[in-house]
């Protein structure tokens, strides 16, 4: 693949490159616990002078980034859409310069920065605290089977988000003890796990010491004594 090595690639992009705006709604639908959008009321209430953030994708693809989240200062709002000027430097998109005119729709907006008072957002809970989870839950769609919450012990003093104490195991009914013990695990935001399996969301505020095993016949989680020997 020649583009990462070709010294004229960015010059080509500057002369002939273009861009498109990504619709963030499918992203939000696929990651509802980690990707948040302003309310529709806020988006349609944007006015000239407000700064809005859009996801802009490079054509052709960039050397470092396929898409960037960039601020645009709104200059015009019409029934057919909005128009503004790029209000920050692109990291890896030479075809876009500060002040570039960009047309977009309200649904493209992923964030709003304004001095005006906007309608209050509905309260929402965020799930950035960390947990340990079997990687197969995230990567292979293995359903959550056993969850328990122990005393948090993984957080570091400079961590932005603490260890929640939750430990999440994927379904292990049809594998051997050796296969279970060899599973890879990862330390990640609770929301990343909920994005792929939120069947246990109603239990997430359970206290330390709680443990639940999923009954796949009923779909319900039943209280269990935590078997810490399964923890990697």
C-alpha positions in Angstrom: 0.0 0.0 0.0 1.8 3.1 -1.2 0.1 6.0 0.5 1.8 5.9 4.0 5.2 6.0 2.2 4.6 8.3 -0.6 6.0 11.8 0.2 3.5 13.6 -2.1 0.4 12.0 -0.5 -0.5 14.9 1.7 0.2 17.4 -1.1 -2.2 15.3 -3.3 -4.8 15.4 -0.6 -4.4 19.2 -0.3 -5.0 19.7 -4.0 -7.5 17.0 -4.8 -8.9 15.7 -1.4 -12.4 16.2 -0.2 -14.3 15.3 3.0 -17.7 14.2 4.2 -19.7 14.5 7.4 -20.5 11.4 9.3 -23.9 10.8 10.7 -23.4 10.2 14.5 -26.8 8.6 15.1 -25.7 5.1 14.1 -22.6 5.4 16.3 -24.8 6.4 19.2 -27.2 3.5 18.6 -24.3 1.0 18.6 -22.6 2.5 21.7 -25.4 4.1 23.8 -23.5 3.9 27.1 -20.3 5.6 25.9 -21.3 7.9 23.0 -23.7 10.7 24.0 -25.3 13.3 21.8 -27.0 16.6 22.7 -30.8 16.4 22.8 -32.6 17.1 19.6 -34.0 20.3 21.2 -30.5 21.6 21.8 -29.4 20.7 18.3 -32.2 22.4 16.5 -31.9 25.4 18.8 -28.3 26.2 17.6 -27.9 29.8 16.5 -25.2 31.9 14.7 -22.2 32.4 16.9 -22.5 29.0 18.6 -19.6 26.5 18.2 -20.7 23.0 17.2 -18.6 19.8 16.9 -18.9 17.6 13.8 -17.3 14.3 12.8 -15.5 15.0 9.5 -14.1 12.1 7.4 -11.2 12.6 5.0 -11.4 11.5 1.4 -9.0 9.9 0.7 -8.1 8.5 4.1 -5.6 10.3 6.3 -2.2 8.9 7.3 -3.1 9.1 11.0 -6.8 9.5 11.3 -9.7 8.4 9.1 -12.0 11.0 10.7 -11.6 13.9 13.2 -14.0 15.6 15.5 -13.7 19.3 14.8 -15.4 22.6 15.9 -17.3 24.7 13.5 -18.6 28.2 14.3 -22.2 28.6 13.0 -22.7 31.5 10.6 -26.1 30.8 9.1 -29.1 28.8 10.0 -31.7 28.2 7.3 -34.7 25.8 6.9 -32.5 23.7 4.6 -29.5 23.4 7.0 -26.7 25.2 8.7 -23.4 26.7 7.5 -20.3 27.6 9.4 -16.6 28.0 9.4 -14.0 25.5 10.6 -12.8 26.8 14.0 -9.9 24.6 14.7 -6.9 23.3 12.9 -7.2 19.7 11.5 -4.6 17.2 12.7 -4.4 15.2 9.5 -6.6 16.8 6.9 -4.6 19.2 4.7 -7.6 19.7 2.4 -9.3 21.6 5.3 -8.0 24.9 6.6 -9.1 27.2 9.5 -12.1 29.2 8.3 -13.2 26.6 5.7 -16.9 26.9 4.9 -18.9 23.8 5.9 -22.5 23.0 5.4 -24.3 20.6 7.7 -27.5 19.5 9.3 -28.5 19.7 12.9 -28.3 15.9 13.2 -24.6 16.1 12.5 -23.9 17.9 15.7 -22.2 15.9 18.5 -21.5 18.7 20.9 -22.3 22.4 21.4 -20.3 25.2 23.0 -22.2 28.5 23.5 -22.5 31.3 26.0 -26.3 31.1 25.7 -28.5 29.3 28.2 -29.7 26.1 26.5 -32.5 23.8 27.4 -31.6 21.4 30.2 -30.6 18.0 29.2 -32.5 15.1 30.8 -30.4 13.6 33.6 -28.4 10.7 32.4 -26.1 8.3 34.1 -22.6 7.7 32.7 -20.7 4.5 33.0 -17.0 5.4 32.8 -15.9 3.6 36.0 -13.7 0.6 35.2 -14.3 -3.2 35.5 -12.6 -6.4 34.5 -14.3 -8.4 31.7 -13.5 -11.4 29.7 -12.3 -10.1 26.3 -14.5 -12.6 24.5 -17.6 -10.7 25.7 -16.3 -7.6 23.9 -14.7 -9.2 20.9 -16.7 -12.3 20.1 -20.2 -11.5 21.4 -20.1 -14.1 24.2 -23.0 -13.3 26.5 -22.4 -12.2 30.1 -22.9 -15.2 32.4 -21.5 -14.4 35.9 -20.9 -11.1 37.5 -19.6 -10.2 40.9 -18.4 -7.1 42.7 -15.4 -7.1 44.9 -13.5 -4.5 46.8 -11.9 -2.2 44.1 -8.2 -2.7 44.0 -6.9 -1.7 40.5 -7.3 2.0 40.4 -4.1 4.2 40.4 -3.9 7.6 42.1 -3.9 9.5 38.8 -6.7 7.5 37.2 -9.5 9.7 35.8 -12.0 6.9 36.5 -11.9 4.5 39.4 -12.2 0.7 39.5 -15.9 -0.1 40.1 -15.1 -3.5 41.6 -17.2 -5.3 39.0 -15.8 -8.5 37.4 -17.7 -9.8 34.4 -17.4 -13.3 33.0 -18.6 -14.5 29.7 -20.7 -17.7 29.2 -18.6 -20.7 30.2 -21.1 -23.5 30.2 -19.6 -25.3 27.2 -15.9 -24.9 27.9 -13.4 -26.6 30.1 -11.9 -25.2 33.2 -8.6 -24.9 31.4 -10.2 -22.8 28.6 -11.9 -20.6 31.2 -8.6 -20.0 33.0 -6.8 -19.1 29.8 -9.3 -16.5 28.7 -7.9 -13.0 28.2 -9.4 -10.3 30.3 -9.3 -6.5 30.0 -9.7 -3.5 32.4 -12.2 -1.2 30.7 -15.1 1.2 31.2 -18.4 -0.4 32.3 -20.1 1.4 29.4 -18.0 -0.6 26.9 -19.4 -3.8 28.4 -23.0 -2.5 28.5 -22.7 -1.5 24.8 -22.5 -5.2 23.9 -24.5 -6.8 26.7 -26.6 -4.6 29.1 -28.7 -7.5 30.4 -27.3 -6.8 33.9 -27.8 -3.1 33.9 -30.4 -3.2 36.7 -27.8 -4.8 39.0 -25.0 -2.3 38.4 -25.6 -0.4 41.7 -25.5 -3.6 43.8 -23.1 -3.3 46.7 -19.6 -4.8 47.0 -19.9 -8.5 47.8 -22.8 -9.1 45.3 -22.7 -11.9 42.8 -25.2 -13.1 40.2 -25.3 -16.0 37.8 -27.4 -15.7 34.7 -30.1 -18.3 34.2 -30.2 -18.6 30.4 -33.6 -20.4 30.5 -35.3 -17.4 32.2 -32.9 -14.7 31.2 -32.7 -13.6 34.8 -29.7 -13.1 37.1 -29.9 -15.1 40.3 -27.9 -14.3 43.4 -24.8 -16.5 43.9 -21.8 -16.7 46.2 -18.9 -15.3 44.3 -16.4 -17.9 43.1 -13.2 -15.9 43.2 -11.2 -18.8 41.9 -12.5 -18.0 38.4 -11.0 -14.6 38.5 -8.0 -14.1 36.3 
